[in-house]
Amino acid sequence: MIKKREFLPGFMKALTGWIAPGKRYDFLVSAAYGMLSCSGIRKKVAFQNMDIAFPDKQKAWKKDVLKRHYKHLAISLGEYFLLLQNPENIAQYMRPEKDPLFLDELRDNKKGAVILTAHMGNWEMLAAWLAHRGYPMHAIVRRHEEEETEAFVEQARNRVGLRTISKSENMIKVLRMLRKGAFVGILGDQYAGPEGIPLRFFGRETSCYFGAAALALMAKVPLVPVISWRETPFSHLVRICPPLFPFPGDEEGEKTFSREKRIEDLTEKGNRLLENWIREHPEQWLWLHRRYR
């Protein structure tokens, strides 16, 4: 008899072997979208988030965004499972707006960077693309409680070239990695609870993760916002923004402001960027997470 904790990873392994371009991919996306839309999973949370972020939008607009968001999640699932069959295809799926010369230079000179991103677009494929480019990518992640599920997820990420760091890892170790040239990716857009700092996000105060800013400041490496979004299935545009740190005049700022103030300032700058990204592509941000509590 299959134990409950073994079902999900077993199902995902079978799905990875079963899926193929064409009818099987279409079936998976349709089935996933049907389950999401019929169940209305976390619909109340999504509308609460949208009411705060877009108070002037009509209910019909928000319903349409949620519908398209469910479709986006279903397509993302299909894309990622197909990618696992042939990780080299990531080069065809992702296209940078501009040549990532700044990141290439950091990689070639063995200089580290903190990559600030969010649950937007197909974030797992973005991580795979960064790793495929030869950047020494490590993602800070929350480990799954179920060992079998964690093993499958970790194996999938390793297959696309991504290495992971547990959120519970000693940050001294992460700082050493950054100083030796590692790229460390952080998803900084969720509710941080008592660990975070209170800042405004779409006009309302909420707890925000500040780890990306803190690591960049302490390791003295660039803090680089990177995001992607889908234009069509299997076609994503990658935006690599100018680094938030170091920035012109930062040496003076180091003398003038406390580290806490500079961490807060950088985290706020990251929030403003994220708000702009969400306004550009509202259907592709993870509305299902309870961002305000």
C-alpha positions in Angstrom: 0.0 0.0 0.0 1.4 3.4 -1.0 1.8 5.7 2.0 0.3 9.2 1.8 3.7 10.9 2.0 5.0 8.8 -0.8 2.2 9.5 -3.3 3.1 13.0 -4.3 6.8 12.4 -5.1 5.8 9.1 -6.8 3.2 10.9 -8.9 5.6 13.6 -9.9 8.3 11.1 -10.9 5.7 9.3 -13.1 4.6 12.6 -14.6 8.1 13.5 -15.5 8.5 10.3 -17.4 5.0 10.5 -19.0 4.8 14.0 -20.3 5.7 14.8 -23.9 5.3 17.8 -26.2 1.9 17.9 -27.9 -1.2 16.2 -26.6 0.2 15.0 -23.3 1.5 18.5 -22.4 -1.9 20.0 -23.5 -3.7 17.4 -21.4 -1.6 18.1 -18.3 -2.1 21.9 -18.6 -5.9 21.5 -19.2 -6.2 19.1 -16.2 -4.2 21.3 -13.9 -6.1 24.4 -14.9 -9.4 22.6 -14.5 -8.5 21.5 -10.9 -7.3 25.0 -9.9 -10.2 26.9 -11.4 -12.9 24.5 -10.2 -11.6 24.3 -6.7 -11.0 28.0 -6.6 -7.9 27.3 -4.5 -7.0 30.2 -2.1 -9.4 32.4 -4.1 -10.3 34.4 -1.0 -6.6 35.1 -0.2 -6.0 36.2 -3.8 -8.8 38.7 -3.8 -7.7 40.1 -0.4 -4.3 40.7 -1.9 -5.7 42.3 -5.0 -8.0 44.5 -3.0 -5.0 46.0 -1.4 -2.7 46.1 -4.4 -5.4 47.3 -6.9 -8.1 49.1 -4.8 -9.4 51.0 -7.9 -9.9 47.9 -10.0 -13.4 46.4 -10.5 -14.3 42.9 -9.2 -14.6 41.7 -12.8 -10.9 42.7 -13.5 -9.7 40.9 -10.4 -11.7 37.7 -11.3 -10.1 37.8 -14.8 -6.6 38.2 -13.3 -7.2 35.2 -11.0 -8.5 33.1 -13.9 -5.4 34.0 -16.0 -3.2 33.3 -12.9 -4.6 29.8 -12.6 -3.9 29.3 -16.3 -0.4 30.7 -15.7 0.3 28.2 -12.9 -0.9 25.3 -15.0 1.3 26.2 -18.0 4.3 26.7 -15.6 3.8 23.2 -14.3 3.8 21.7 -17.8 6.8 23.8 -18.9 8.9 22.7 -15.9 8.1 19.0 -16.2 9.0 19.1 -19.9 12.2 20.9 -19.0 13.2 18.2 -16.6 13.3 15.7 -19.6 15.8 17.9 -21.4 17.3 20.7 -19.3 19.4 22.0 -22.3 16.2 23.3 -23.8 16.2 26.2 -21.2 18.4 28.2 -23.6 15.5 28.2 -26.1 12.8 29.0 -23.5 14.4 32.1 -21.9 15.6 35.3 -23.6 17.2 38.3 -21.8 16.0 41.8 -22.7 19.7 42.8 -22.9 22.9 40.9 -22.9 23.7 40.1 -19.2 27.2 41.5 -19.5 27.3 42.6 -15.9 26.6 39.1 -14.6 29.0 37.6 -17.1 31.7 39.9 -15.8 31.0 38.9 -12.2 31.1 35.2 -13.1 34.3 35.5 -15.1 36.1 37.4 -12.4 34.8 35.1 -9.7 32.9 37.9 -7.9 29.8 37.0 -6.0 26.3 38.4 -6.2 22.9 38.3 -4.4 20.1 37.7 -7.0 16.9 39.2 -5.8 13.8 37.7 -7.4 10.2 36.9 -6.7 7.4 34.3 -7.3 6.7 35.7 -10.7 6.8 34.2 -14.2 8.1 30.6 -14.0 10.7 31.3 -11.2 12.0 27.7 -11.3 12.8 28.0 -15.0 14.5 31.4 -14.3 16.8 29.7 -11.8 17.5 27.0 -14.3 18.4 29.6 -17.0 20.8 31.4 -14.6 22.5 28.1 -13.8 22.6 27.1 -17.5 24.4 30.4 -18.2 27.3 29.1 -16.1 26.6 31.4 -13.1 27.5 29.6 -9.8 23.8 29.7 -8.7 22.7 28.7 -5.2 19.1 29.3 -4.2 18.0 29.8 -0.6 15.0 27.5 -0.1 12.7 26.2 2.6 13.0 22.5 2.9 9.9 20.3 2.6 8.8 18.5 5.8 8.2 15.3 3.8 11.5 13.7 3.0 10.3 12.0 -0.1 8.9 15.2 -1.6 12.1 17.1 -0.6 14.2 14.5 -2.3 12.3 14.8 -5.6 12.4 18.6 -5.6 16.1 18.6 -4.8 16.8 16.1 -7.5 14.8 18.2 -10.0 16.7 21.3 -9.2 20.1 19.6 -9.3 19.1 18.2 -12.7 18.8 21.7 -14.1 22.1 22.7 -12.5 20.7 24.6 -9.5 22.2 24.1 -6.0 20.3 24.9 -2.9 20.9 26.3 0.6 18.5 25.7 3.4 17.0 28.8 5.1 18.2 27.3 8.3 21.8 27.2 7.1 24.4 29.3 9.0 24.5 32.6 7.3 28.3 32.9 8.0 28.7 30.0 5.5 26.6 31.8 2.9 28.7 35.0 3.4 31.9 33.0 2.8 30.3 31.5 -0.4 29.4 35.0 -1.7 32.9 36.3 -1.0 34.4 33.4 -2.9 32.2 34.1 -6.0 28.9 32.3 -5.5 25.6 33.7 -6.8 22.9 33.4 -4.2 19.3 33.7 -5.3 16.6 34.8 -2.8 12.8 35.0 -3.4 12.0 38.1 -1.3 8.3 38.7 -1.9 6.5 36.7 0.7 5.3 37.4 4.3 8.3 37.2 6.6 6.5 36.9 10.0 8.5 37.8 13.1 11.8 37.4 11.1 11.1 40.4 8.9 10.9 44.1 9.1 7.7 46.2 8.8 7.6 48.0 5.5 4.9 49.2 3.1 4.0 46.9 0.1 1.3 48.4 -2.2 0.7 51.0 0.5 0.0 48.7 3.4 2.6 47.8 6.1 3.5 44.1 6.2 6.5 42.0 7.3 9.2 41.8 4.6 12.3 39.7 4.2 15.5 41.7 4.4 18.0 38.8 3.9 19.0 39.8 0.4 19.9 43.3 1.4 21.7 42.2 4.5 23.8 39.5 2.7 24.8 41.9 -0.1 25.9 44.6 2.4 27.8 42.2 4.7 29.5 40.4 1.9 30.0 43.6 -0.1 28.7 42.1 -3.3 26.1 43.5 -5.8 22.4 43.1 -5.1 20.9 42.4 -8.5 17.2 42.3 -9.1 16.3 39.7 -11.8 12.8 38.7 -13.0 11.2 36.9 -15.9 7.7 36.6 -17.3 6.1 34.5 -20.0 5.2 36.0 -23.3 3.9 32.8 -24.8 4.3 29.2 -23.5 8.0 28.2 -23.6 9.0 31.8 -24.4 10.1 34.0 -21.4 11.7 37.4 -21.2 14.4 37.9 -18.6 15.0 41.3 -17.1 18.2 42.0 -15.3 18.1 45.3 -13.5 21.0 47.5 -12.4 22.3 46.5 -9.0 20.8 48.1 -6.0 24.1 47.8 -4.2 26.8 48.8 -4.7 25.3 52.1 -6.0 26.9 55.5 -6.7 27.8 57.3 -3.5 27.4 54.1 -1.3 30.8 54.7 0.2 29.5 57.9 1.6 26.3 56.2 2.7 28.3 53.7 4.6 29.7 56.5 6.7 26.4 58.4 7.1 23.8 55.7 7.8 23.7 52.7 10.0 23.6 49.2 8.5 20.1 48.7 9.7 19.0 51.9 7.9 20.8 50.8 4.7 19.2 47.3 4.9 15.8 48.9 5.2 16.5 51.3 2.3 17.6 48.5 0.0 14.6 46.3 1.0 12.2 49.2 0.2 13.8 49.6 -3.2 13.3 45.9 -3.9 9.6 46.3 -2.9 9.1 49.2 -5.3 10.6 47.2 -8.1 8.4 44.2 -7.3 5.3 46.5 -7.3 6.2 47.7 -10.8 6.7 44.2 -12.0 3.3 43.1 -10.7 1.6 46.1 -12.3 3.1 45.1 -15.6 2.1 41.4 -15.4 -0.5 41.0 -12.6 -1.5 37.5 -13.7 2.0 36.1 -13.3 2.6 36.9 -9.6 1.7 34.4 -6.9 -1.5 35.9 -5.5 -2.3 32.8 -3.6 0.2 33.5 -0.8 -1.2 35.5 2.2 1.0 38.5 1.9 -0.7 40.6 4.7 -1.4 39.2 8.2 
